[in-house]
Amino acid sequence: MIEKMYPMTVEGKQKLEDELEYLKITKRKEIVERIKIARSYGDLSENSEYESAKDEQAFVEGRISTLEKMIRFAEIIDDTNVEEDVVSLGRTVTFVELPDEEEETYSIVGSAEANPLEGKISNDSPIAKALLGKRVGDEVSIATPGGDMQVKIVNVGMI
């Protein structure tokens, strides 16, 4: 069976590795201590602190497993052979919405490091899919849930 690859930047992989280290070294110990304290309260069947700590432990262990898989199958983005004015994974793209000229900037990253609040969108998102492979000056139609959006690419840069 072929495993899914997770495209990401070097910085994105480092961020995942840092989170994994924190969860394994710090968070696990904190949860074990919470469980130990909750056990000292007696009857576990009606102990909400114990249940809460066990739920958090299950979540953290699941996240650790996910992070280990993403790191193991990380595919570092190499855009050195892509022309500088072409939108590609690992690049930042600025475009203006037409006709009102409202400017927006996004970094296109793999799904593992996407964070729309930081302006990092997944290469699987509708916006990124429409922009990938396009050049500065191109006008692009992006299908969104609210209808098609017309944009013009004004800048492509490195992340």
C-alpha positions as CSV (number, residue, x, y, z in Angstrom):
1,M,0.0,0.0,0.0
2,I,1.4,3.4,-1.0
3,E,1.3,5.9,1.9
4,K,0.0,9.5,1.3
5,M,2.8,12.0,1.0
6,Y,2.5,15.3,2.9
7,P,4.0,18.2,0.9
8,M,5.4,20.9,3.1
9,T,8.1,23.5,3.5
10,V,11.2,23.0,5.6
11,E,9.8,25.4,8.1
12,G,6.5,23.5,8.2
13,K,8.2,20.2,8.9
14,Q,10.3,21.8,11.7
15,K,7.1,23.2,13.2
16,L,5.6,19.7,13.2
17,E,8.7,18.3,14.7
18,D,8.7,20.9,17.5
19,E,5.0,20.2,18.3
20,L,5.8,16.4,18.4
21,E,8.7,17.0,20.8
22,Y,6.5,19.2,23.1
23,L,3.7,16.6,23.2
24,K,6.1,13.7,23.9
25,I,8.3,15.4,26.4
26,T,6.1,17.9,28.2
27,K,2.4,17.3,27.6
28,R,2.5,13.5,28.3
29,K,4.1,14.1,31.7
30,E,1.5,16.8,32.5
31,I,-1.3,14.4,31.7
32,V,0.2,11.5,33.6
33,E,0.4,13.8,36.7
34,R,-3.2,14.9,36.2
35,I,-4.3,11.3,36.0
36,K,-2.3,10.4,39.2
37,I,-3.9,13.3,41.1
38,A,-7.4,12.4,39.9
39,R,-6.9,8.8,40.9
40,S,-6.1,9.9,44.5
41,Y,-9.7,11.4,44.7
42,G,-11.1,7.8,45.0
43,D,-14.0,6.4,43.0
44,L,-13.0,6.6,39.3
45,S,-16.6,5.9,38.0
46,E,-17.8,9.4,39.0
47,N,-14.5,11.3,38.8
48,S,-14.8,14.0,36.2
49,E,-11.1,15.1,36.6
50,Y,-10.0,11.6,35.8
51,E,-12.3,11.3,32.7
52,S,-11.1,14.7,31.5
53,A,-7.5,13.7,31.8
54,K,-8.0,10.4,30.1
55,D,-9.8,12.1,27.2
56,E,-7.0,14.6,26.9
57,Q,-4.5,11.7,27.0
58,A,-6.4,10.0,24.1
59,F,-6.4,13.2,22.1
60,V,-2.6,13.8,22.6
61,E,-1.7,10.2,21.7
62,G,-3.8,10.5,18.5
63,R,-2.1,13.8,17.7
64,I,1.3,12.3,18.3
65,S,0.5,9.4,16.0
66,T,-0.7,11.8,13.3
67,L,2.4,14.0,13.6
68,E,4.7,11.0,13.4
69,K,3.0,9.8,10.2
70,M,3.1,13.3,8.6
71,I,6.8,13.7,9.4
72,R,7.7,10.3,8.2
73,F,5.9,10.9,4.9
74,A,6.9,14.5,4.5
75,E,7.8,15.6,1.0
76,I,9.8,18.8,1.2
77,I,8.7,21.3,-1.5
78,D,11.4,22.0,-4.0
79,D,10.5,24.9,-6.2
80,T,14.0,25.7,-7.5
81,N,13.1,24.6,-11.0
82,V,9.9,26.7,-11.1
83,E,10.1,30.1,-12.8
84,E,9.9,33.0,-10.3
85,D,6.7,34.5,-11.6
86,V,4.7,31.2,-11.5
87,V,2.4,30.3,-8.7
88,S,3.5,27.0,-7.1
89,L,3.5,25.2,-3.8
90,G,5.8,26.9,-1.4
91,R,5.2,30.4,-2.9
92,T,3.3,33.4,-1.7
93,V,0.8,34.9,-4.2
94,T,-0.8,38.3,-4.2
95,F,-3.8,39.0,-6.3
96,V,-6.5,41.7,-6.6
97,E,-10.2,40.9,-6.9
98,L,-11.8,42.3,-10.0
99,P,-13.3,44.7,-10.5
100,D,-12.9,46.3,-7.0
101,E,-9.1,45.8,-6.8
102,E,-9.2,44.4,-3.2
103,E,-5.8,42.9,-2.6
104,E,-5.2,39.5,-0.9
105,T,-2.0,37.6,-0.2
106,Y,-1.7,33.9,0.6
107,S,1.1,31.4,1.0
108,I,0.4,28.1,-0.7
109,V,1.5,25.2,1.4
110,G,0.7,21.5,1.9
111,S,-2.4,20.6,3.9
112,A,-0.2,19.6,6.9
113,E,0.8,23.2,7.5
114,A,-2.3,25.1,6.2
115,N,-3.6,27.8,8.6
116,P,-5.9,30.3,7.0
117,L,-5.6,32.7,10.0
118,E,-1.9,33.0,9.2
119,G,-2.6,33.4,5.4
120,K,-1.4,29.9,4.6
121,I,-3.8,28.0,2.4
122,S,-3.6,24.3,1.4
123,N,-2.7,23.4,-2.1
124,D,-6.0,21.4,-2.1
125,S,-8.1,24.5,-1.5
126,P,-10.2,25.9,-4.3
127,I,-8.2,29.2,-4.4
128,A,-4.9,27.4,-4.6
129,K,-6.1,24.9,-7.2
130,A,-7.2,27.7,-9.4
131,L,-4.0,29.7,-9.0
132,L,-1.4,26.9,-9.3
133,G,0.6,27.2,-12.5
134,K,-0.6,30.7,-13.3
135,R,1.7,33.7,-13.8
136,V,1.9,37.3,-12.7
137,G,-0.5,39.2,-14.8
138,D,-2.9,36.3,-15.4
139,E,-6.6,36.8,-14.7
140,V,-8.1,33.7,-13.1
141,S,-11.7,32.7,-12.2
142,I,-11.9,31.0,-8.8
143,A,-15.0,28.9,-8.0
144,T,-16.2,29.7,-4.5
145,P,-19.3,28.7,-2.6
146,G,-20.5,32.3,-3.0
147,G,-20.0,32.2,-6.8
148,D,-17.1,32.7,-9.1
149,M,-14.5,35.3,-8.2
150,Q,-12.3,37.0,-10.8
151,V,-8.8,37.9,-9.7
152,K,-5.6,39.2,-11.3
153,I,-2.3,37.9,-10.0
154,V,0.0,40.9,-9.2
155,N,2.9,39.2,-7.4
156,V,4.5,35.8,-6.7
157,G,7.3,35.5,-4.1
158,M,9.1,33.1,-1.9
159,I,7.6,32.2,1.5
